[in-house]
Amino acid sequence: MELPRHLKESLKDLGFTEYETSIYLSLVTEGSLNAKELSKKSKVPYSRIYQILQSLIDKGFVQRDEEDRPTLYRATPPMEAIQYAKDRYFEDVNKKAQNLLDVLNPIYIMKSIPQKLEVFYLEGSENCYMKLSELITRTEDKLYLASGSIQVLEKYYDELKKLRLRGIADIKIVIQKDVFGIDYENSSRFQKYLELGTVKITPFMFGTMVISDDGKDSFFAFKKFLFTDGSFTGLFSENPVVGSIMREWFNYIFKEAKEI
């Protein structure tokens, strides 16, 4: 069966070699084949066939059925294989992009001309609670929370749960040890947070820190200890430089905290 030329070019754009392209397209058009049949159909030397098949299996484009003798190979359904390739591509790009940011951002900050960073001051518990709710609600990928306030933890439990229901799995939480009492590990009020994401315990946490989407938004709130009303005041920023600093602060706290 003659296939359009652009199909081969598209597979090459996904990182396929000429031999990998020939093998995958042969399996798509011919169905399941053993190694000898596949070598003949694809015109790939038999001495190379197993090495290239393994490469395609690793990429998720070929599946092996070892119950048959000789072993049969078949193409992964294109929709499934392409989706897997896309997921792997974006995961790889995101990882490389984050590595670049981790290295280049600190260098840029140290060497560049001092910049004015927008950090907003929020006065009063209600204003802080509203901003925290807004930040959590618009999270798209990941959320990190560290808090020594049972009021904050209890107030936003339902909103954090909604993030999980939306498919956001990267949720990290650090909780001050005594917030749920000495026997916190057996407290049902504490246990429910373990269902939200990765939870750790720290001996002391000054205030509440929330970072969403690697620092796209960041917020820090604390009680006004100098006043008797116990109300919150907070600092909020959408600046990625401030966000990256907050993220590194959280990562340090999270690394030092105790695993549950």
C-alpha positions as CSV (number, residue, x, y, z in Angstrom):
1,M,0.0,0.0,0.0
2,E,1.5,3.4,-1.1
3,L,1.4,6.0,1.7
4,P,1.7,9.7,1.2
5,R,5.2,11.0,1.4
6,H,4.4,13.5,4.1
7,L,3.7,10.7,6.6
8,K,7.3,9.6,6.4
9,E,8.5,13.2,6.9
10,S,6.1,13.7,9.9
11,L,7.5,10.6,11.6
12,K,11.0,11.8,11.0
13,D,10.0,15.1,12.6
14,L,9.1,13.1,15.7
15,G,12.7,11.8,15.8
16,F,12.2,8.6,13.8
17,T,15.1,7.2,11.7
18,E,14.5,6.0,8.2
19,Y,14.6,2.4,9.3
20,E,12.2,3.1,12.3
21,T,9.8,4.8,9.9
22,S,9.9,1.9,7.4
23,I,9.2,-0.7,10.2
24,Y,6.4,1.2,11.8
25,L,4.6,2.0,8.6
26,S,5.0,-1.7,7.5
27,L,3.3,-2.9,10.7
28,V,0.5,-0.3,10.3
29,T,-0.2,-1.4,6.7
30,E,0.5,-5.1,7.0
31,G,-0.6,-6.0,10.5
32,S,1.3,-8.3,12.9
33,L,4.6,-9.7,11.5
34,N,7.5,-11.7,12.8
35,A,11.0,-10.3,12.5
36,K,11.9,-12.1,9.2
37,E,8.6,-11.0,7.6
38,L,9.1,-7.5,8.8
39,S,12.6,-7.3,7.5
40,K,11.4,-8.3,4.1
41,K,8.4,-6.0,4.0
42,S,10.3,-3.0,5.4
43,K,13.5,-3.6,3.5
44,V,15.4,-3.2,6.8
45,P,18.4,-5.6,7.1
46,Y,17.6,-8.5,9.3
47,S,20.8,-7.9,11.3
48,R,19.4,-4.6,12.4
49,I,15.7,-5.5,12.9
50,Y,15.7,-6.4,16.6
51,Q,17.7,-3.3,17.6
52,I,15.3,-1.0,15.8
53,L,12.2,-2.9,17.0
54,Q,13.4,-2.4,20.6
55,S,13.8,1.3,19.9
56,L,10.3,1.5,18.6
57,I,9.0,-0.5,21.6
58,D,10.7,2.0,24.0
59,K,9.1,4.9,22.1
60,G,5.7,3.2,22.5
61,F,5.0,2.7,18.8
62,V,5.4,-1.1,18.6
63,Q,4.2,-3.9,20.8
64,R,5.6,-7.4,21.1
65,D,3.5,-10.6,21.5
66,E,5.8,-13.2,22.9
67,E,3.1,-15.8,23.3
68,D,3.4,-16.6,19.5
69,R,6.3,-18.5,18.1
70,P,8.0,-16.9,16.3
71,T,7.4,-13.7,18.2
72,L,5.0,-11.3,16.5
73,Y,5.2,-7.5,16.5
74,R,2.4,-5.2,15.9
75,A,1.9,-1.4,15.6
76,T,0.5,0.4,18.6
77,P,-2.7,2.1,17.5
78,P,-1.7,5.4,15.9
79,M,-3.9,7.5,18.2
80,E,-2.5,5.9,21.3
81,A,1.1,6.0,20.0
82,I,1.0,9.7,18.9
83,Q,-0.6,10.8,22.2
84,Y,2.2,9.0,24.1
85,A,4.8,10.7,21.9
86,K,3.2,14.1,22.5
87,D,3.1,13.6,26.3
88,R,6.7,12.5,26.3
89,Y,7.7,15.4,24.1
90,F,6.0,18.0,26.3
91,E,7.3,16.3,29.5
92,D,10.9,16.5,28.1
93,V,10.5,20.1,27.0
94,N,9.1,21.2,30.3
95,K,11.9,19.4,32.2
96,K,14.5,21.1,30.0
97,A,12.8,24.5,30.3
98,Q,12.7,24.2,34.1
99,N,16.4,23.2,34.1
100,L,17.2,26.3,32.1
101,L,15.2,28.5,34.4
102,D,16.8,27.1,37.5
103,V,20.3,27.9,36.1
104,L,19.7,31.1,34.1
105,N,17.3,33.0,36.4
106,P,19.7,33.4,39.3
107,I,22.5,34.4,37.0
108,Y,20.2,37.0,35.3
109,I,19.0,38.4,38.6
110,M,22.6,38.8,39.9
111,K,24.0,40.3,36.7
112,S,21.1,42.5,35.4
113,I,20.3,46.0,36.3
114,P,18.2,46.2,39.5
115,Q,14.5,45.9,38.6
116,K,11.4,47.1,40.3
117,L,9.4,44.0,41.3
118,E,5.7,44.4,42.0
119,V,4.7,42.9,45.3
120,F,1.3,43.8,46.7
121,Y,0.5,44.3,50.3
122,L,-2.9,43.0,51.6
123,E,-4.3,44.1,54.9
124,G,-6.9,42.1,56.8
125,S,-7.9,38.5,57.0
126,E,-10.8,38.7,54.4
127,N,-8.5,40.3,51.8
128,C,-5.9,37.6,52.3
129,Y,-8.5,34.8,52.2
130,M,-9.9,36.2,49.0
131,K,-6.5,36.4,47.3
132,L,-5.6,32.8,48.5
133,S,-8.8,31.5,47.1
134,E,-8.2,33.2,43.8
135,L,-4.7,31.9,43.6
136,I,-5.7,28.3,44.3
137,T,-8.7,28.4,41.9
138,R,-6.6,29.5,38.9
139,T,-3.8,27.0,39.4
140,E,-3.3,25.1,36.2
141,D,-0.5,22.6,36.9
142,K,0.9,22.4,40.4
143,L,0.4,24.0,43.8
144,Y,2.7,24.1,46.9
145,L,1.3,25.1,50.3
146,A,3.1,25.4,53.6
147,S,1.2,26.6,56.7
148,G,1.2,26.8,60.4
149,S,-2.4,28.0,60.5
150,I,-5.3,25.5,61.1
151,Q,-7.7,28.2,59.9
152,V,-6.1,28.4,56.5
153,L,-5.7,24.6,56.2
154,E,-9.4,24.0,57.1
155,K,-10.7,26.9,55.0
156,Y,-9.1,25.8,51.8
157,Y,-9.3,22.0,52.1
158,D,-12.3,21.9,49.8
159,E,-10.6,24.1,47.2
160,L,-7.5,21.9,47.2
161,K,-9.7,18.8,46.8
162,K,-11.3,20.5,43.7
163,L,-7.8,20.8,42.2
164,R,-7.3,17.0,42.5
165,L,-10.7,16.4,40.9
166,R,-9.5,18.7,38.0
167,G,-6.6,16.3,37.5
168,I,-3.9,18.4,39.2
169,A,-1.7,15.8,40.9
170,D,1.4,17.8,41.8
171,I,0.2,19.2,45.1
172,K,2.8,19.5,48.0
173,I,1.8,20.4,51.5
174,V,3.9,21.2,54.5
175,I,2.0,21.4,57.8
176,Q,3.3,22.7,61.2
177,K,3.5,19.6,63.5
178,D,1.3,20.7,66.4
179,V,-1.5,22.2,64.3
180,F,-3.6,19.0,64.6
181,G,-2.4,18.1,68.1
182,I,0.3,15.8,69.4
183,D,-1.3,12.7,68.0
184,Y,-1.8,14.2,64.6
185,E,-1.0,11.0,62.6
186,N,-4.2,9.5,64.1
187,S,-6.3,12.6,63.7
188,S,-9.0,12.3,61.0
189,R,-8.7,16.0,60.5
190,F,-5.1,15.5,59.5
191,Q,-5.5,12.3,57.6
192,K,-7.8,13.8,54.9
193,Y,-4.9,16.0,53.7
194,L,-2.9,12.9,52.8
195,E,-5.4,12.3,50.0
196,L,-4.7,15.6,48.4
197,G,-1.0,15.2,47.6
198,T,2.4,14.8,49.2
199,V,2.3,15.9,52.8
200,K,5.2,16.6,55.2
201,I,5.5,17.9,58.7
202,T,7.7,20.7,60.0
203,P,8.4,21.7,63.7
204,F,7.5,25.3,63.0
205,M,6.1,27.3,60.1
206,F,6.0,31.1,60.2
207,G,2.8,32.1,58.4
208,T,1.4,30.5,55.3
209,M,3.1,30.2,51.9
210,V,1.4,29.3,48.6
211,I,3.1,29.0,45.2
212,S,1.2,28.0,42.1
213,D,2.5,26.9,38.7
214,D,6.2,27.1,39.6
215,G,6.0,30.7,40.8
216,K,3.5,32.2,38.3
217,D,1.6,33.4,41.4
218,S,3.0,33.5,45.0
219,F,1.5,34.5,48.3
220,F,2.8,34.8,51.9
221,A,0.5,35.6,54.8
222,F,1.1,35.9,58.5
223,K,-0.7,37.0,61.6
224,K,-0.1,40.5,62.9
225,F,1.4,39.4,66.2
226,L,1.8,43.0,67.3
227,F,-2.0,43.5,67.4
228,T,-4.6,41.7,69.5
229,D,-7.2,41.0,66.8
230,G,-5.0,38.2,65.3
231,S,-5.9,39.3,61.7
232,F,-3.8,38.3,58.7
233,T,-1.6,40.5,56.5
234,G,-0.1,39.2,53.3
235,L,2.2,39.8,50.4
236,F,1.2,38.7,46.9
237,S,3.1,38.8,43.6
238,E,2.6,37.7,40.0
239,N,6.2,38.4,39.1
240,P,8.1,35.2,38.1
241,V,11.3,36.4,39.8
242,V,9.5,36.7,43.1
243,G,7.7,33.4,42.4
244,S,11.0,31.6,41.7
245,I,12.5,32.9,45.0
246,M,9.3,31.7,46.9
247,R,9.5,28.4,45.1
248,E,13.1,27.8,46.2
249,W,12.2,28.8,49.8
250,F,9.3,26.3,49.7
251,N,11.6,23.6,48.3
252,Y,14.0,24.1,51.1
253,I,11.3,23.8,53.7
254,F,9.8,20.7,51.9
255,K,13.2,19.0,51.7
256,E,13.9,19.5,55.4
257,A,10.4,18.5,56.5
258,K,9.5,15.0,57.9
259,E,7.8,12.6,55.5
260,I,4.5,11.0,56.6
